[in-house]
């Protein structure tokens, strides 16, 4: 029982086409799942500062943000990090003494700009191992 050459060629072509379809679909599915994971994690961008928009900022609120920035970075971060970008609807009249008094542990607080604008940054200063509040 010999099979004609035409059947061998047809089977060979079907096997080659079938394997190419399987390889193409695996590659496509692999790329798609990688893109979905990247999208759900927020891409390749590193986690950055959180943007907060508030009506006004009080000394206890500022102290909480400073403490949270300190907790997130002390002993963990090996470089300067921006923790929060705060935008207030009203002008801020907070001083270092106000924030330090509300903080309890003023040693973790570094520089605080004397005239905080409506938008200011709360950042981790690795060299000083303190949190800095600046415009």
Secondary structure, 3 states (H helix, E strand, C coil): CCCCHHHHHHHHHHHHHHHHHHHHHHHHHHHHHHHHHHHHHCCCCCCCCEEEEECCCCHHHHHHHHHHHHHHHCCCCCCCEEEEEEEECCCCCCCHHHHHHHHCCHHHEEEECCCCCCEEEEEEECCCCEEEEEC
